[in-house]
Amino acid sequence: MGVRDRLTRLNGSVPEGVELVAVSKFHPVEALREAYDAGQRIFGESRANELCDKAKVMPEDVRWHFIGHLQTNKVRQILPHVTLIHSVDSERLLRLIDSEASRLGRKVQVLLQLHVAREETKYGFTPDELLSLLTPDLLAHLPSVEVAGVMGMASNVDDEERIRSDFRTIRSVFDMLRDGIMSDVPGFKIVSMGMSHDWPLAVDEGANMIRVGTTIFGEREY
Ligand SMILES: *Cc1c(COP(=O)(O)O)cnc(C)c1O
């Protein structure tokens, strides 16, 4: 089965109201084009150079999401191309994105990355860190950043209950923020969680954006 058919089949099972990010990292532009021709417009990349190279040759109306760990020295490079950065994992990065976006005279949407999984990644805020990071004072000093939600990953385990509980934790942090500090920010509405192997559980636990690569494009060759 090719990219088009896999994407069509996936779209048939993703519920309405859940946005699909096609994670195209490590795949050639021809594969992205096939997805584009099948109607896909949101693509997720995890490396700055790769995202910029692809953005230069893909159609203008692609919405590029950055989903990997973002080094501060790459912010300037990706900002002209991205519409959403999923992986803001430090206050320093958040402030830097704001100042670089100001410099360009634009606003950029970001998600704050939560670290709840047991192993997987060392990046992201713990729930407590994130809840205490966001203050009216900090938000007032980020005029060019729109904090649009949270992103996270579940533990890479077979135990379904464990995976669900990680997703539930991410969703509950989102809910606390939405009902608290972010309650008068209508754009705070994205819960990005779930990948090829666990997105149905993520959607079940309240994801409204999923990031799926392998199911659409096949295995990556690193
Ligand atoms: C690679 C990646 C994905 C997609 O993973 P698949 O298992 O191929 O669906 C999702 N989210 C992040 C942060 C990634 O780095």
The ligand as an SDF file (V2000), in Angstrom:
LIG
                    3D

 15 15  0  0  0  0  0  0  0  0999 V2000
    8.9180   10.7510   15.1470 C   0  0  0  0  0  0  0  0  0  0  0  0
    7.9210   11.3700   16.0390 C   0  0  0  0  0  0  0  0  0  0  0  0
    6.5420   11.0560   15.9320 C   0  0  0  0  0  0  0  0  0  0  0  0
    5.9770   10.0390   14.9510 C   0  0  0  0  0  0  0  0  0  0  0  0
    6.3310    8.7410   15.2990 O   0  0  0  0  0  0  0  0  0  0  0  0
    5.6980    7.4690   14.5420 P   0  0  0  0  0  0  0  0  0  0  0  0
    5.8910    6.3640   15.5030 O   0  0  0  0  0  0  0  0  0  0  0  0
    6.4990    7.2870   13.2910 O   0  0  0  0  0  0  0  0  0  0  0  0
    4.2780    7.7680   14.2600 O   0  0  0  0  0  0  0  0  0  0  0  0
    5.6620   11.7250   16.7660 C   0  0  0  0  0  0  0  0  0  0  0  0
    6.0910   12.6390   17.6620 N   0  0  0  0  0  0  0  0  0  0  0  0
    7.3890   12.9590   17.7880 C   0  0  0  0  0  0  0  0  0  0  0  0
    7.7780   13.9560   18.8070 C   0  0  0  0  0  0  0  0  0  0  0  0
    8.3420   12.3370   16.9910 C   0  0  0  0  0  0  0  0  0  0  0  0
    9.6260   12.6640   17.1550 O   0  0  0  0  0  0  0  0  0  0  0  0
  1  2  1  0
  2  3  1  0
  2 14  2  0
  3  4  1  0
  3 10  2  0
  4  5  1  0
  5  6  1  0
  6  7  2  0
  6  8  1  0
  6  9  1  0
 10 11  1  0
 11 12  2  0
 12 13  1  0
 12 14  1  0
 14 15  1  0
M  END
$$$$
